[in-house]
Amino acid sequence: MLDMNEPQWYVLKTQYGYEQIAEQSLNDMVAINKDLADKIFSVVVPREEVVEERNGKKKTVIKNKFPNYLFIKMIYTKDVWYMVRNCRGVQDFLTDSNNIPLPMAPEEVKRTQLEEVKVEDLKIAVGDTVNIISGPFKDWSGEVMEIKAAEQKVKVNIQIYGRPTAMDLDFAQVEKI
């Protein structure tokens, strides 16, 4: 059973195109209501830079990784649930069949990169064998060649057609075997 007094990550569904509005509305609500500061810890709309080509010109655009969704780290209570649900732009939590919000599993939090992964948490060192858990080389394994803690990246050598190929991967993309 989950400890409801520990902060957990939850997924909120938003109205179409209202991700930033809902994020700002939730942050404003926490800033105004000081009692919520110890219940709601973080509101995140994951974004990524994408290069688009329009009229023959390349342009870098920031897009939401998960359109119509945002993530909130909070301690679940009925009062907090009610206040969050009634915030501008928020439609509902992702829930189970009993309409109780489902906290995200630790693997999901890691995969969506909501929290920074530290080298100590990975428990890997140069020379270790790791498994790639996301991206185009998912389920491949390789040897750690270098750890770049400041960039949150690890250089891994994998075998492609019998040749070692170096790849830079995010901490969240690998796990120790």
VMD Tcl script that builds the backbone (N, CA, C; Angstrom):
set m [mol new atoms 531]
animate dup $m
set s [atomselect $m all]
$s set {name element resname resid chain x y z} {
  {N N MET 1 A 0.838 -1.190 0.000}
  {CA C MET 1 A 0.000 0.000 0.000}
  {C C MET 1 A 0.878 1.247 0.000}
  {N N LEU 2 A 0.472 2.239 -0.758}
  {CA C LEU 2 A 1.233 3.468 -0.851}
  {C C LEU 2 A 1.034 4.329 0.380}
  {N N ASP 3 A 2.112 5.023 0.773}
  {CA C ASP 3 A 2.036 5.960 1.882}
  {C C ASP 3 A 1.494 7.278 1.335}
  {N N MET 4 A 0.296 7.655 1.728}
  {CA C MET 4 A -0.340 8.865 1.215}
  {C C MET 4 A 0.256 10.132 1.825}
  {N N ASN 5 A 1.164 10.001 2.811}
  {CA C ASN 5 A 1.809 11.169 3.393}
  {C C ASN 5 A 3.121 11.507 2.693}
  {N N GLU 6 A 3.534 10.674 1.755}
  {CA C GLU 6 A 4.731 10.927 0.965}
  {C C GLU 6 A 4.322 11.585 -0.352}
  {N N PRO 7 A 5.096 12.567 -0.827}
  {CA C PRO 7 A 4.764 13.169 -2.123}
  {C C PRO 7 A 4.931 12.158 -3.262}
  {N N GLN 8 A 3.982 12.158 -4.164}
  {CA C GLN 8 A 3.993 11.262 -5.324}
  {C C GLN 8 A 3.736 12.095 -6.574}
  {N N TRP 9 A 4.170 11.584 -7.715}
  {CA C TRP 9 A 3.880 12.217 -9.000}
  {C C TRP 9 A 2.538 11.701 -9.515}
  {N N TYR 10 A 1.695 12.617 -9.988}
  {CA C TYR 10 A 0.404 12.278 -10.573}
  {C C TYR 10 A 0.309 12.917 -11.955}
  {N N VAL 11 A -0.542 12.357 -12.801}
  {CA C VAL 11 A -0.747 12.874 -14.152}
  {C C VAL 11 A -2.089 13.602 -14.181}
  {N N LEU 12 A -2.073 14.828 -14.720}
  {CA C LEU 12 A -3.298 15.606 -14.882}
  {C C LEU 12 A -3.606 15.760 -16.358}
  {N N LYS 13 A -4.862 15.562 -16.717}
  {CA C LYS 13 A -5.298 15.817 -18.090}
  {C C LYS 13 A -5.786 17.255 -18.136}
  {N N THR 14 A -5.350 17.962 -19.180}
  {CA C THR 14 A -5.734 19.367 -19.324}
  {C C THR 14 A -6.625 19.552 -20.541}
  {N N GLN 15 A -7.240 20.706 -20.615}
  {CA C GLN 15 A -8.001 21.047 -21.801}
  {C C GLN 15 A -7.015 21.255 -22.945}
  {N N TYR 16 A -7.477 21.067 -24.165}
  {CA C TYR 16 A -6.617 21.157 -25.329}
  {C C TYR 16 A -5.938 22.528 -25.395}
  {N N GLY 17 A -4.604 22.527 -25.429}
  {CA C GLY 17 A -3.841 23.760 -25.542}
  {C C GLY 17 A -3.720 24.563 -24.251}
  {N N TYR 18 A -4.179 24.023 -23.134}
  {CA C TYR 18 A -4.173 24.759 -21.870}
  {C C TYR 18 A -3.081 24.284 -20.911}
  {N N GLU 19 A -2.076 23.579 -21.406}
  {CA C GLU 19 A -1.054 23.031 -20.512}
  {C C GLU 19 A -0.340 24.127 -19.723}
  {N N GLN 20 A 0.123 25.182 -20.425}
  {CA C GLN 20 A 0.844 26.255 -19.752}
  {C C GLN 20 A -0.078 27.062 -18.842}
  {N N ILE 21 A -1.317 27.261 -19.262}
  {CA C ILE 21 A -2.280 28.000 -18.444}
  {C C ILE 21 A -2.572 27.232 -17.162}
  {N N ALA 22 A -2.762 25.924 -17.278}
  {CA C ALA 22 A -3.023 25.101 -16.089}
  {C C ALA 22 A -1.800 25.101 -15.172}
  {N N GLU 23 A -0.598 25.010 -15.757}
  {CA C GLU 23 A 0.632 25.037 -14.959}
  {C C GLU 23 A 0.740 26.352 -14.186}
  {N N GLN 24 A 0.516 27.463 -14.878}
  {CA C GLN 24 A 0.605 28.771 -14.228}
  {C C GLN 24 A -0.479 28.933 -13.166}
  {N N SER 25 A -1.667 28.470 -13.466}
  {CA C SER 25 A -2.783 28.557 -12.523}
  {C C SER 25 A -2.495 27.763 -11.244}
  {N N LEU 26 A -1.942 26.565 -11.393}
  {CA C LEU 26 A -1.596 25.749 -10.225}
  {C C LEU 26 A -0.470 26.392 -9.409}
  {N N ASN 27 A 0.553 26.917 -10.097}
  {CA C ASN 27 A 1.647 27.589 -9.384}
  {C C ASN 27 A 1.163 28.833 -8.655}
  {N N ASP 28 A 0.250 29.589 -9.279}
  {CA C ASP 28 A -0.321 30.770 -8.620}
  {C C ASP 28 A -1.123 30.367 -7.389}
  {N N MET 29 A -1.889 29.287 -7.507}
  {CA C MET 29 A -2.692 28.816 -6.376}
  {C C MET 29 A -1.791 28.440 -5.194}
  {N N VAL 30 A -0.668 27.797 -5.464}
  {CA C VAL 30 A 0.271 27.421 -4.397}
  {C C VAL 30 A 0.894 28.669 -3.785}
  {N N ALA 31 A 1.211 29.666 -4.613}
  {CA C ALA 31 A 1.826 30.892 -4.112}
  {C C ALA 31 A 0.857 31.679 -3.221}
  {N N ILE 32 A -0.416 31.678 -3.567}
  {CA C ILE 32 A -1.421 32.421 -2.797}
  {C C ILE 32 A -1.797 31.683 -1.520}
  {N N ASN 33 A -2.011 30.371 -1.624}
  {CA C ASN 33 A -2.458 29.572 -0.488}
  {C C ASN 33 A -1.240 28.893 0.149}
  {N N LYS 34 A -0.719 29.470 1.219}
  {CA C LYS 34 A 0.507 28.959 1.856}
  {C C LYS 34 A 0.322 27.557 2.430}
  {N N ASP 35 A -0.905 27.146 2.740}
  {CA C ASP 35 A -1.136 25.790 3.247}
  {C C ASP 35 A -0.827 24.733 2.186}
  {N N LEU 36 A -0.931 25.121 0.908}
  {CA C LEU 36 A -0.663 24.169 -0.170}
  {C C LEU 36 A 0.833 23.986 -0.430}
  {N N ALA 37 A 1.653 24.897 0.067}
  {CA C ALA 37 A 3.095 24.820 -0.194}
  {C C ALA 37 A 3.707 23.537 0.362}
  {N N ASP 38 A 3.125 22.987 1.440}
  {CA C ASP 38 A 3.655 21.735 1.981}
  {C C ASP 38 A 2.886 20.520 1.474}
  {N N LYS 39 A 1.988 20.722 0.498}
  {CA C LYS 39 A 1.246 19.617 -0.122}
  {C C LYS 39 A 1.579 19.463 -1.606}
  {N N ILE 40 A 1.784 20.576 -2.300}
  {CA C ILE 40 A 2.115 20.554 -3.730}
  {C C ILE 40 A 3.551 21.031 -3.880}
  {N N PHE 41 A 4.401 20.166 -4.437}
  {CA C PHE 41 A 5.832 20.445 -4.497}
  {C C PHE 41 A 6.315 20.884 -5.870}
  {N N SER 42 A 5.692 20.365 -6.924}
  {CA C SER 42 A 6.169 20.680 -8.265}
  {C C SER 42 A 5.054 20.458 -9.287}
  {N N VAL 43 A 5.000 21.367 -10.271}
  {CA C VAL 43 A 4.081 21.238 -11.396}
  {C C VAL 43 A 4.935 21.347 -12.652}
  {N N VAL 44 A 4.868 20.324 -13.517}
  {CA C VAL 44 A 5.773 20.263 -14.665}
  {C C VAL 44 A 5.000 19.959 -15.949}
  {N N VAL 45 A 5.313 20.741 -16.990}
  {CA C VAL 45 A 4.871 20.435 -18.346}
  {C C VAL 45 A 6.151 20.156 -19.132}
  {N N PRO 46 A 6.492 18.874 -19.360}
  {CA C PRO 46 A 7.738 18.568 -20.076}
  {C C PRO 46 A 7.703 19.103 -21.506}
  {N N ARG 47 A 8.781 19.808 -21.862}
  {CA C ARG 47 A 8.885 20.386 -23.198}
  {C C ARG 47 A 10.182 19.913 -23.843}
  {N N GLU 48 A 10.221 19.964 -25.191}
  {CA C GLU 48 A 11.420 19.600 -25.933}
  {C C GLU 48 A 11.557 20.508 -27.146}
  {N N GLU 49 A 12.793 20.723 -27.559}
  {CA C GLU 49 A 13.055 21.510 -28.759}
  {C C GLU 49 A 12.981 20.599 -29.974}
  {N N VAL 50 A 12.236 21.029 -30.977}
  {CA C VAL 50 A 12.067 20.261 -32.208}
  {C C VAL 50 A 12.391 21.178 -33.376}
  {N N VAL 51 A 13.143 20.652 -34.331}
  {CA C VAL 51 A 13.464 21.424 -35.529}
  {C C VAL 51 A 12.408 21.108 -36.586}
  {N N GLU 52 A 11.703 22.162 -37.012}
  {CA C GLU 52 A 10.674 22.009 -38.048}
  {C C GLU 52 A 11.118 22.744 -39.306}
  {N N GLU 53 A 10.656 22.240 -40.441}
  {CA C GLU 53 A 10.978 22.895 -41.705}
  {C C GLU 53 A 9.691 23.429 -42.311}
  {N N ARG 54 A 9.677 24.747 -42.507}
  {CA C ARG 54 A 8.517 25.395 -43.127}
  {C C ARG 54 A 9.017 26.327 -44.226}
  {N N ASN 55 A 8.410 26.225 -45.370}
  {CA C ASN 55 A 8.781 27.047 -46.521}
  {C C ASN 55 A 10.284 26.984 -46.809}
  {N N GLY 56 A 10.874 25.818 -46.626}
  {CA C GLY 56 A 12.281 25.624 -46.911}
  {C C GLY 56 A 13.226 26.139 -45.840}
  {N N LYS 57 A 12.699 26.677 -44.744}
  {CA C LYS 57 A 13.540 27.202 -43.667}
  {C C LYS 57 A 13.381 26.338 -42.421}
  {N N LYS 58 A 14.515 26.062 -41.781}
  {CA C LYS 58 A 14.474 25.297 -40.544}
  {C C LYS 58 A 14.298 26.248 -39.370}
  {N N LYS 59 A 13.430 25.835 -38.458}
  {CA C LYS 59 A 13.116 26.666 -37.303}
  {C C LYS 59 A 13.030 25.772 -36.072}
  {N N THR 60 A 13.635 26.209 -34.973}
  {CA C THR 60 A 13.573 25.462 -33.726}
  {C C THR 60 A 12.336 25.902 -32.955}
  {N N VAL 61 A 11.499 24.933 -32.599}
  {CA C VAL 61 A 10.245 25.203 -31.905}
  {C C VAL 61 A 10.220 24.382 -30.617}
  {N N ILE 62 A 9.686 24.976 -29.557}
  {CA C ILE 62 A 9.532 24.243 -28.297}
  {C C ILE 62 A 8.122 23.671 -28.256}
  {N N LYS 63 A 8.037 22.333 -28.135}
  {CA C LYS 63 A 6.742 21.650 -28.104}
  {C C LYS 63 A 6.610 20.867 -26.811}
  {N N ASN 64 A 5.370 20.606 -26.440}
  {CA C ASN 64 A 5.102 19.779 -25.269}
  {C C ASN 64 A 5.384 18.321 -25.617}
  {N N LYS 65 A 6.083 17.625 -24.717}
  {CA C LYS 65 A 6.349 16.204 -24.940}
  {C C LYS 65 A 5.072 15.382 -24.861}
  {N N PHE 66 A 4.174 15.780 -23.959}
  {CA C PHE 66 A 2.928 15.050 -23.741}
  {C C PHE 66 A 1.765 16.035 -23.857}
  {N N PRO 67 A 1.285 16.297 -25.088}
  {CA C PRO 67 A 0.188 17.258 -25.254}
  {C C PRO 67 A -1.036 16.868 -24.420}
  {N N ASN 68 A -1.663 17.854 -23.829}
  {CA C ASN 68 A -2.868 17.711 -22.999}
  {C C ASN 68 A -2.605 17.100 -21.630}
  {N N TYR 69 A -1.336 16.967 -21.224}
  {CA C TYR 69 A -1.033 16.409 -19.913}
  {C C TYR 69 A 0.008 17.262 -19.205}
  {N N LEU 70 A -0.088 17.282 -17.878}
  {CA C LEU 70 A 0.966 17.851 -17.059}
  {C C LEU 70 A 1.138 16.957 -15.845}
  {N N PHE 71 A 2.233 17.144 -15.144}
  {CA C PHE 71 A 2.583 16.271 -14.027}
  {C C PHE 71 A 2.686 17.112 -12.763}
  {N N ILE 72 A 2.198 16.562 -11.666}
  {CA C ILE 72 A 2.211 17.280 -10.405}
  {C C ILE 72 A 2.721 16.353 -9.307}
  {N N LYS 73 A 3.664 16.871 -8.515}
  {CA C LYS 73 A 4.183 16.122 -7.375}
  {C C LYS 73 A 3.520 16.696 -6.142}
  {N N MET 74 A 2.736 15.857 -5.466}
  {CA C MET 74 A 1.946 16.341 -4.335}
  {C C MET 74 A 1.657 15.231 -3.348}
  {N N ILE 75 A 1.202 15.641 -2.177}
  {CA C ILE 75 A 0.686 14.702 -1.185}
  {C C ILE 75 A -0.826 14.681 -1.388}
  {N N TYR 76 A -1.357 13.509 -1.670}
  {CA C TYR 76 A -2.773 13.388 -1.993}
  {C C TYR 76 A -3.647 13.478 -0.746}
  {N N THR 77 A -4.573 14.431 -0.763}
  {CA C THR 77 A -5.666 14.507 0.208}
  {C C THR 77 A -6.909 14.907 -0.586}
  {N N LYS 78 A -8.076 14.722 -0.009}
  {CA C LYS 78 A -9.323 15.101 -0.696}
  {C C LYS 78 A -9.363 16.603 -0.969}
  {N N ASP 79 A -8.881 17.405 -0.007}
  {CA C ASP 79 A -8.897 18.864 -0.183}
  {C C ASP 79 A -7.996 19.299 -1.325}
  {N N VAL 80 A -6.783 18.749 -1.372}
  {CA C VAL 80 A -5.849 19.102 -2.445}
  {C C VAL 80 A -6.400 18.620 -3.777}
  {N N TRP 81 A -6.934 17.408 -3.798}
  {CA C TRP 81 A -7.540 16.857 -5.022}
  {C C TRP 81 A -8.614 17.806 -5.547}
  {N N TYR 82 A -9.479 18.286 -4.662}
  {CA C TYR 82 A -10.571 19.174 -5.059}
  {C C TYR 82 A -10.030 20.491 -5.619}
  {N N MET 83 A -9.058 21.076 -4.929}
  {CA C MET 83 A -8.513 22.367 -5.367}
  {C C MET 83 A -7.796 22.239 -6.712}
  {N N VAL 84 A -7.038 21.162 -6.903}
  {CA C VAL 84 A -6.314 20.970 -8.161}
  {C C VAL 84 A -7.295 20.741 -9.304}
  {N N ARG 85 A -8.293 19.906 -9.085}
  {CA C ARG 85 A -9.280 19.610 -10.144}
  {C C ARG 85 A -10.048 20.837 -10.585}
  {N N ASN 86 A -10.251 21.774 -9.678}
  {CA C ASN 86 A -11.025 22.969 -10.002}
  {C C ASN 86 A -10.161 24.139 -10.454}
  {N N CYS 87 A -8.920 23.874 -10.769}
  {CA C CYS 87 A -8.022 24.904 -11.274}
  {C C CYS 87 A -8.301 25.126 -12.764}
  {N N ARG 88 A -8.074 26.340 -13.228}
  {CA C ARG 88 A -8.318 26.678 -14.628}
  {C C ARG 88 A -7.450 25.817 -15.548}
  {N N GLY 89 A -8.073 25.189 -16.542}
  {CA C GLY 89 A -7.372 24.395 -17.540}
  {C C GLY 89 A -7.259 22.919 -17.205}
  {N N VAL 90 A -7.471 22.543 -15.939}
  {CA C VAL 90 A -7.353 21.148 -15.524}
  {C C VAL 90 A -8.688 20.444 -15.734}
  {N N GLN 91 A -8.643 19.294 -16.398}
  {CA C GLN 91 A -9.865 18.508 -16.561}
  {C C GLN 91 A -10.005 17.488 -15.447}
  {N N ASP 92 A -8.968 16.654 -15.264}
  {CA C ASP 92 A -9.071 15.607 -14.251}
  {C C ASP 92 A -7.719 14.927 -14.065}
  {N N PHE 93 A -7.615 14.157 -13.008}
  {CA C PHE 93 A -6.465 13.293 -12.781}
  {C C PHE 93 A -6.643 12.016 -13.594}
  {N N LEU 94 A -5.546 11.332 -13.899}
  {CA C LEU 94 A -5.660 9.963 -14.405}
  {C C LEU 94 A -5.977 9.105 -13.195}
  {N N THR 95 A -7.068 8.335 -13.275}
  {CA C THR 95 A -7.576 7.625 -12.110}
  {C C THR 95 A -7.739 6.139 -12.381}
  {N N ASP 96 A -7.984 5.401 -11.287}
  {CA C ASP 96 A -8.325 3.988 -11.425}
  {C C ASP 96 A -9.835 3.870 -11.605}
  {N N SER 97 A -10.350 2.670 -11.558}
  {CA C SER 97 A -11.787 2.458 -11.783}
  {C C SER 97 A -12.652 3.048 -10.676}
  {N N ASN 98 A -12.072 3.353 -9.515}
  {CA C ASN 98 A -12.822 3.956 -8.404}
  {C C ASN 98 A -12.669 5.468 -8.348}
  {N N ASN 99 A -12.160 6.077 -9.407}
  {CA C ASN 99 A -11.929 7.520 -9.490}
  {C C ASN 99 A -10.936 8.037 -8.455}
  {N N ILE 100 A -9.989 7.208 -8.066}
  {CA C ILE 100 A -8.923 7.625 -7.158}
  {C C ILE 100 A -7.675 7.857 -8.007}
  {N N PRO 101 A -7.042 9.043 -7.895}
  {CA C PRO 101 A -5.852 9.317 -8.710}
  {C C PRO 101 A -4.757 8.278 -8.500}
  {N N LEU 102 A -4.160 7.846 -9.601}
  {CA C LEU 102 A -3.085 6.854 -9.559}
  {C C LEU 102 A -1.734 7.553 -9.549}
  {N N PRO 103 A -0.906 7.304 -8.528}
  {CA C PRO 103 A 0.447 7.866 -8.574}
  {C C PRO 103 A 1.277 7.128 -9.614}
  {N N MET 104 A 2.253 7.822 -10.169}
  {CA C MET 104 A 3.124 7.217 -11.173}
  {C C MET 104 A 4.106 6.268 -10.491}
  {N N ALA 105 A 4.438 5.199 -11.173}
  {CA C ALA 105 A 5.449 4.260 -10.680}
  {C C ALA 105 A 6.820 4.914 -10.810}
  {N N PRO 106 A 7.775 4.542 -9.960}
  {CA C PRO 106 A 9.118 5.130 -10.046}
  {C C PRO 106 A 9.766 4.964 -11.425}
  {N N GLU 107 A 9.491 3.836 -12.097}
  {CA C GLU 107 A 10.043 3.634 -13.439}
  {C C GLU 107 A 9.476 4.652 -14.425}
  {N N GLU 108 A 8.182 4.979 -14.275}
  {CA C GLU 108 A 7.555 5.962 -15.152}
  {C C GLU 108 A 8.137 7.351 -14.917}
  {N N VAL 109 A 8.388 7.694 -13.658}
  {CA C VAL 109 A 8.981 8.993 -13.323}
  {C C VAL 109 A 10.364 9.090 -13.949}
  {N N LYS 110 A 11.124 8.013 -13.873}
  {CA C LYS 110 A 12.466 7.992 -14.453}
  {C C LYS 110 A 12.402 8.111 -15.971}
  {N N ARG 111 A 11.490 7.372 -16.582}
  {CA C ARG 111 A 11.375 7.359 -18.041}
  {C C ARG 111 A 10.929 8.717 -18.595}
  {N N THR 112 A 10.040 9.407 -17.879}
  {CA C THR 112 A 9.568 10.711 -18.335}
  {C C THR 112 A 10.518 11.837 -17.947}
  {N N GLN 113 A 11.570 11.505 -17.180}
  {CA C GLN 113 A 12.613 12.445 -16.777}
  {C C GLN 113 A 12.051 13.641 -16.010}
  {N N LEU 114 A 11.137 13.366 -15.089}
  {CA C LEU 114 A 10.567 14.424 -14.263}
  {C C LEU 114 A 11.523 14.872 -13.167}
  {N N GLU 115 A 12.373 13.975 -12.719}
  {CA C GLU 115 A 13.339 14.308 -11.686}
  {C C GLU 115 A 14.734 14.015 -12.216}
  {N N GLU 116 A 15.701 14.802 -11.758}
  {CA C GLU 116 A 17.075 14.569 -12.170}
  {C C GLU 116 A 17.575 13.261 -11.580}
  {N N VAL 117 A 18.261 12.505 -12.406}
  {CA C VAL 117 A 18.861 11.250 -11.950}
  {C C VAL 117 A 20.313 11.542 -11.606}
  {N N LYS 118 A 20.737 11.160 -10.425}
  {CA C LYS 118 A 22.114 11.397 -9.989}
  {C C LYS 118 A 22.958 10.158 -10.273}
  {N N VAL 119 A 24.264 10.372 -10.412}
  {CA C VAL 119 A 25.183 9.265 -10.672}
  {C C VAL 119 A 25.102 8.255 -9.533}
  {N N GLU 120 A 24.957 8.751 -8.303}
  {CA C GLU 120 A 24.882 7.856 -7.151}
  {C C GLU 120 A 23.636 6.957 -7.230}
  {N N ASP 121 A 22.545 7.502 -7.765}
  {CA C ASP 121 A 21.313 6.720 -7.904}
  {C C ASP 121 A 21.469 5.624 -8.960}
  {N N LEU 122 A 22.242 5.904 -9.996}
  {CA C LEU 122 A 22.443 4.921 -11.060}
  {C C LEU 122 A 23.299 3.753 -10.601}
  {N N LYS 123 A 24.244 4.026 -9.711}
  {CA C LYS 123 A 25.166 3.006 -9.202}
  {C C LYS 123 A 25.945 2.346 -10.341}
  {N N ILE 124 A 26.413 3.184 -11.281}
  {CA C ILE 124 A 27.233 2.663 -12.364}
  {C C ILE 124 A 28.600 3.333 -12.331}
  {N N ALA 125 A 29.575 2.665 -12.917}
  {CA C ALA 125 A 30.929 3.191 -13.014}
  {C C ALA 125 A 31.473 2.853 -14.395}
  {N N VAL 126 A 32.560 3.509 -14.763}
  {CA C VAL 126 A 33.198 3.234 -16.044}
  {C C VAL 126 A 33.603 1.757 -16.070}
  {N N GLY 127 A 33.258 1.074 -17.161}
  {CA C GLY 127 A 33.572 -0.344 -17.311}
  {C C GLY 127 A 32.379 -1.251 -17.027}
  {N N ASP 128 A 31.329 -0.720 -16.387}
  {CA C ASP 128 A 30.133 -1.522 -16.098}
  {C C ASP 128 A 29.343 -1.774 -17.379}
  {N N THR 129 A 28.586 -2.857 -17.378}
  {CA C THR 129 A 27.679 -3.151 -18.482}
  {C C THR 129 A 26.296 -2.636 -18.116}
  {N N VAL 130 A 25.686 -1.894 -19.043}
  {CA C VAL 130 A 24.356 -1.323 -18.810}
  {C C VAL 130 A 23.401 -1.756 -19.909}
  {N N ASN 131 A 22.125 -1.714 -19.582}
  {CA C ASN 131 A 21.063 -2.012 -20.532}
  {C C ASN 131 A 20.403 -0.688 -20.914}
  {N N ILE 132 A 20.139 -0.474 -22.194}
  {CA C ILE 132 A 19.461 0.732 -22.660}
  {C C ILE 132 A 17.958 0.478 -22.543}
  {N N ILE 133 A 17.251 1.346 -21.817}
  {CA C ILE 133 A 15.838 1.094 -21.524}
  {C C ILE 133 A 14.874 1.957 -22.331}
  {N N SER 134 A 15.393 2.927 -23.111}
  {CA C SER 134 A 14.502 3.719 -23.964}
  {C C SER 134 A 15.291 4.253 -25.151}
  {N N GLY 135 A 14.564 4.669 -26.165}
  {CA C GLY 135 A 15.195 5.193 -27.370}
  {C C GLY 135 A 15.278 4.136 -28.457}
  {N N PRO 136 A 15.916 4.462 -29.571}
  {CA C PRO 136 A 15.959 3.536 -30.704}
  {C C PRO 136 A 16.751 2.256 -30.431}
  {N N PHE 137 A 17.651 2.293 -29.450}
  {CA C PHE 137 A 18.449 1.106 -29.138}
  {C C PHE 137 A 17.975 0.431 -27.857}
  {N N LYS 138 A 16.687 0.546 -27.587}
  {CA C LYS 138 A 16.095 -0.078 -26.402}
  {C C LYS 138 A 16.401 -1.582 -26.399}
  {N N ASP 139 A 16.692 -2.119 -25.217}
  {CA C ASP 139 A 17.001 -3.534 -24.994}
  {C C ASP 139 A 18.391 -3.944 -25.498}
  {N N TRP 140 A 19.210 -3.003 -25.936}
  {CA C TRP 140 A 20.601 -3.290 -26.274}
  {C C TRP 140 A 21.428 -3.087 -25.011}
  {N N SER 141 A 22.579 -3.706 -24.956}
  {CA C SER 141 A 23.465 -3.497 -23.814}
  {C C SER 141 A 24.828 -3.058 -24.314}
  {N N GLY 142 A 25.558 -2.391 -23.430}
  {CA C GLY 142 A 26.872 -1.910 -23.802}
  {C C GLY 142 A 27.700 -1.595 -22.574}
  {N N GLU 143 A 28.932 -1.201 -22.815}
  {CA C GLU 143 A 29.876 -0.915 -21.742}
  {C C GLU 143 A 30.005 0.594 -21.550}
  {N N VAL 144 A 29.980 1.037 -20.289}
  {CA C VAL 144 A 30.116 2.452 -19.965}
  {C C VAL 144 A 31.565 2.874 -20.199}
  {N N MET 145 A 31.750 3.904 -21.024}
  {CA C MET 145 A 33.089 4.407 -21.334}
  {C C MET 145 A 33.392 5.695 -20.566}
  {N N GLU 146 A 32.343 6.509 -20.316}
  {CA C GLU 146 A 32.548 7.803 -19.675}
  {C C GLU 146 A 31.237 8.235 -19.027}
  {N N ILE 147 A 31.345 8.922 -17.888}
  {CA C ILE 147 A 30.167 9.468 -17.205}
  {C C ILE 147 A 30.316 10.979 -17.159}
  {N N LYS 148 A 29.333 11.686 -17.725}
  {CA C LYS 148 A 29.338 13.154 -17.750}
  {C C LYS 148 A 28.256 13.644 -16.792}
  {N N ALA 149 A 28.619 13.777 -15.518}
  {CA C ALA 149 A 27.643 14.114 -14.475}
  {C C ALA 149 A 27.009 15.477 -14.706}
  {N N ALA 150 A 27.778 16.460 -15.137}
  {CA C ALA 150 A 27.246 17.812 -15.328}
  {C C ALA 150 A 26.173 17.852 -16.416}
  {N N GLU 151 A 26.332 17.024 -17.439}
  {CA C GLU 151 A 25.375 16.995 -18.555}
  {C C GLU 151 A 24.291 15.943 -18.374}
  {N N GLN 152 A 24.387 15.139 -17.307}
  {CA C GLN 152 A 23.450 14.047 -17.061}
  {C C GLN 152 A 23.481 13.032 -18.209}
  {N N LYS 153 A 24.686 12.754 -18.714}
  {CA C LYS 153 A 24.842 11.828 -19.834}
  {C C LYS 153 A 25.901 10.792 -19.503}
  {N N VAL 154 A 25.820 9.678 -20.210}
  {CA C VAL 154 A 26.793 8.601 -20.080}
  {C C VAL 154 A 27.153 8.139 -21.495}
  {N N LYS 155 A 28.457 7.922 -21.735}
  {CA C LYS 155 A 28.907 7.432 -23.042}
  {C C LYS 155 A 28.995 5.917 -22.951}
  {N N VAL 156 A 28.281 5.236 -23.847}
  {CA C VAL 156 A 28.197 3.778 -23.835}
  {C C VAL 156 A 28.664 3.245 -25.188}
  {N N ASN 157 A 29.481 2.198 -25.156}
  {CA C ASN 157 A 29.903 1.501 -26.380}
  {C C ASN 157 A 28.978 0.309 -26.591}
  {N N ILE 158 A 28.302 0.275 -27.748}
  {CA C ILE 158 A 27.489 -0.880 -28.097}
  {C C ILE 158 A 28.057 -1.500 -29.373}
  {N N GLN 159 A 27.762 -2.758 -29.600}
  {CA C GLN 159 A 28.240 -3.468 -30.781}
  {C C GLN 159 A 27.174 -3.394 -31.878}
  {N N ILE 160 A 27.497 -2.726 -32.987}
  {CA C ILE 160 A 26.615 -2.682 -34.151}
  {C C ILE 160 A 27.370 -3.315 -35.306}
  {N N TYR 161 A 26.855 -4.417 -35.837}
  {CA C TYR 161 A 27.490 -5.175 -36.912}
  {C C TYR 161 A 28.937 -5.533 -36.549}
  {N N GLY 162 A 29.148 -5.897 -35.280}
  {CA C GLY 162 A 30.457 -6.346 -34.838}
  {C C GLY 162 A 31.457 -5.237 -34.563}
  {N N ARG 163 A 31.032 -3.984 -34.682}
  {CA C ARG 163 A 31.934 -2.858 -34.439}
  {C C ARG 163 A 31.459 -2.074 -33.214}
  {N N PRO 164 A 32.393 -1.679 -32.368}
  {CA C PRO 164 A 31.997 -0.858 -31.215}
  {C C PRO 164 A 31.604 0.554 -31.662}
  {N N THR 165 A 30.451 1.001 -31.200}
  {CA C THR 165 A 29.937 2.325 -31.552}
  {C C THR 165 A 29.616 3.078 -30.267}
  {N N ALA 166 A 30.207 4.268 -30.121}
  {CA C ALA 166 A 29.994 5.076 -28.921}
  {C C ALA 166 A 28.703 5.885 -29.064}
  {N N MET 167 A 27.925 5.918 -27.980}
  {CA C MET 167 A 26.665 6.667 -27.965}
  {C C MET 167 A 26.590 7.479 -26.680}
  {N N ASP 168 A 26.110 8.711 -26.769}
  {CA C ASP 168 A 25.830 9.516 -25.589}
  {C C ASP 168 A 24.360 9.344 -25.250}
  {N N LEU 169 A 24.087 8.877 -24.041}
  {CA C LEU 169 A 22.722 8.628 -23.602}
  {C C LEU 169 A 22.458 9.379 -22.302}
  {N N ASP 170 A 21.192 9.733 -22.065}
  {CA C ASP 170 A 20.793 10.354 -20.805}
  {C C ASP 170 A 20.849 9.314 -19.696}
  {N N PHE 171 A 21.051 9.788 -18.462}
  {CA C PHE 171 A 21.042 8.879 -17.317}
  {C C PHE 171 A 19.764 8.068 -17.266}
  {N N ALA 172 A 18.639 8.693 -17.636}
  {CA C ALA 172 A 17.340 8.016 -17.545}
  {C C ALA 172 A 17.174 6.929 -18.597}
  {N N GLN 173 A 18.072 6.863 -19.573}
  {CA C GLN 173 A 17.950 5.866 -20.642}
  {C C GLN 173 A 18.683 4.567 -20.344}
  {N N VAL 174 A 19.449 4.510 -19.253}
  {CA C VAL 174 A 20.227 3.313 -18.972}
  {C C VAL 174 A 19.973 2.798 -17.558}
  {N N GLU 175 A 20.214 1.499 -17.390}
  {CA C GLU 175 A 20.168 0.893 -16.069}
  {C C GLU 175 A 21.252 -0.176 -16.010}
  {N N LYS 176 A 21.810 -0.358 -14.809}
  {CA C LYS 176 A 22.878 -1.330 -14.630}
  {C C LYS 176 A 22.312 -2.737 -14.712}
  {N N ILE 177 A 23.050 -3.619 -15.351}
  {CA C ILE 177 A 22.622 -5.021 -15.455}
  {C C ILE 177 A 23.051 -5.756 -14.208}
}
mol reanalyze $m
mol bondsrecalc $m
mol representation Tube
mol addrep $m
